[in-house]
């Protein structure tokens, strides 16, 4: 039976007459009466009985009207869900992000996304490995990555999202920590470095080593750590200095003094599958970009 006919039955029950239901539905009375008779023929039973000048659902009609109200509401909900999905306003979205990024504008941007897309099931996954993030996007485990060093792959699309300087996080009291002006790259050879293990974040590791080589410096590794908190704790314990994104200042680690590293920067990229036609991914990118420009 068509949903349209179920709607007719509900209107007749709620209006209590053919005439009232016909006005509500913008139909003529003969047309609505004919549709009611067709429903009763299909079902093989009377759906309404006349009481005085009105119509009242029979027991069978009561069952039909009760179920019809539920079905019609569900049908409306289906149409609304389809409309919202097509507009990128609902669905499930999994975003992986560089652990360092959340200390900068990413946290505020994601907060805005949650406010503006309340129907979206937003799943977040922190990662410190750029290769794993890009691979996860390619394999469909993540819809979007916010990362510093995306994999070079024609199947991935990338967009520069945010640039910030690199900063040398030094032990408090170290001679290099006193000047307020940016530290030259040559400073990387004047103190041991606290680094990520290369197997944890190979591209970040290689990026720092490349900075040393560009300054003609042979780096000395003082210690390694597998999280930002560990790296900064090792700096505070005077094992050396760490080269990290400037946004890590927000952690305000006691015993650590940040000093900008001259002529350096690091970039956060948005990364997604080039063939991903999900409108939710596009809306997410737009919201993140807009949130950054407002910030």
Secondary structure, DSSP 8 states (H G I E B T S, - for coil): --HHHHHHHHHHHHHSSHHHHHHHHT--HHHHHHHHHHHHHHHTS--EEEETTEEEE-HHHHHHHHHHHHHHHHHHHHHHHHHHHHTT-SEEEEEEEEGGGGGTTHHHHHHHHHHH-TTEEEEEEEES-HHHHHHHHHTTS-SEEEESS----TTEEEEEEEEE-EEEEEETT-GGGS--S-B-GGGGGSS-EEE--TTTSHHHHHHHHHHHHHTT----EEEE-SSHHHHHHHHHTTS-BEEEEGGGGGG--TTEEEEEBTT--EEEEEEEETT---HHHHHHHHHHHHHHHH-
